[in-house]
């Protein structure tokens, strides 16, 4: 549960950062669309997609680290088992 809360907070922070970086204020309002309503829709859809992509990335990253931890645990068990058979001979 803690991972999900952290992921949601990180997703919200990065989505807001992406929104602020894409805001036309930084480009001196040179890139406003012809219709302000379409620009707002564009920004909202972009923010939703950015949040989804970042949240999916974090989920994949957690899975990657879990698999890596399993591989390390298996390698430790294999090394430990190999050391036990060498000591018995």
C-alpha positions in Angstrom: 0.0 0.0 0.0 2.9 2.3 0.8 4.3 1.8 -2.7 1.1 2.8 -4.3 0.8 6.0 -2.3 4.4 6.9 -3.1 3.8 6.2 -6.8 0.7 8.3 -6.8 2.5 11.3 -5.2 5.4 10.9 -7.6 3.0 10.7 -10.5 1.2 13.8 -9.4 4.4 15.8 -8.9 5.9 14.8 -12.3 2.6 15.5 -14.0 2.4 19.0 -12.5 6.1 19.5 -13.5 5.4 18.4 -17.1 2.4 20.7 -17.2 4.4 23.7 -16.0 7.2 22.9 -18.4 4.8 22.7 -21.3 2.8 25.9 -20.4 3.1 28.6 -23.0 4.2 31.2 -20.4 7.8 29.8 -20.8 7.6 30.4 -24.6 6.2 34.0 -24.1 2.8 32.8 -25.2 4.0 32.3 -28.8 2.5 28.8 -29.2 -1.2 29.3 -28.2 -3.6 27.4 -30.3 -6.2 29.3 -32.4 -8.9 28.1 -30.0 -8.3 28.6 -26.3 -10.8 25.8 -25.5 -8.9 23.3 -27.7 -5.7 24.3 -26.0 -7.2 23.6 -22.6 -8.4 20.2 -23.8 -5.0 19.5 -25.3 -3.3 20.3 -22.0 -5.7 18.3 -19.9 -5.4 15.2 -22.2 -1.6 15.6 -22.2 -1.5 15.8 -18.4 -3.7 12.6 -18.1 -1.5 10.7 -20.6 1.7 11.9 -18.8 0.3 10.7 -15.5 -0.7 7.3 -16.9 2.7 6.8 -18.6 4.7 7.7 -15.5 2.5 5.5 -13.3 2.9 2.6 -15.7 6.7 3.2 -15.8 6.9 3.1 -12.0 4.9 -0.2 -12.0 7.3 -1.7 -14.5 10.2 -0.4 -12.5 8.9 -2.1 -9.4 8.5 -5.4 -11.3 12.0 -5.1 -12.6 13.5 -4.6 -9.1 11.4 -7.5 -7.8 12.7 -9.9 -10.5 16.3 -8.7 -9.8 15.8 -9.4 -6.1 14.6 -12.9 -6.9 17.6 -13.5 -9.2 20.0 -12.4 -6.4 18.2 -14.5 -3.8 18.4 -17.6 -6.1 22.1 -16.9 -6.8 22.8 -16.6 -3.0 20.9 -19.9 -2.4 22.9 -21.6 -5.2 26.2 -20.3 -3.9 25.2 -21.3 -0.3 24.2 -24.8 -1.5 27.5 -25.2 -3.4 29.5 -24.2 -0.4 27.7 -26.8 1.8 28.4 -29.6 -0.6 32.1 -28.7 -0.8 32.4 -28.7 3.0 30.8 -32.2 3.3 33.4 -33.9 1.0 
